[in-house]
Amino acid sequence: MNTETGSVVALNSQSFDNAIAQGTTLVDFWAPWCGPCRMQLPILEELASAVGEGVTIGKVNVDECPDLAARFAVRSIPTLVLFKEGEPVKQFIGVQDKSTLLSSINNG
């Protein structure tokens, strides 16, 4: 779980399940070579500063964790998946703005 408020947490195959198990977690599936992914990161950093406790903003490098990308059927990046108590509840494909993501986090 993210103990640092206002930061995007890098997740991997070992830390992923524990990170999404409780509360609300928004996970960005990305890769360093992906231009739109680089555009999404500053938006996620702003979002991480705006959300309260109990909400984690994470990112998974699909090149380093292809198992997680396959598990959630990530076919294009960036793909963002919103989890509530460990269950995926919403998926976004492509760059998303802060207000869209914040609304989904707050409204489920």
C-alpha positions, 0 to 999 in steps of 0.5 A: 500500500502507498504510505507516501501521499501524493506519489505514483507507486511502481508495482511489479508482479510481487507487489501487485496483489498486495497493493490492490487488495484494500481500498481503491487503486488506480493502476497505469499499465505503461512502457517507457518507450510509449509516447502517450504513456509519458503524457499520462504520467504527469496527470497521474502525479497530479491525481496522486496529490489530489486523492485522499488516503485509502487511494493508491495510484500505481503503475506497472511497466508491461515490458517488465511484468508481461504476466500482469498485462496478460492477466488484465488483457492489456492490449494497448497502452496506456491502459488504466484499471481502477480496482476497488478492494482488489476487484477491477471495476473500470478500465480506461484505454488511452490517455485520460484527463485528471477530472475523468479519473478523479470522478471515476475514483470518487464515484466507483 
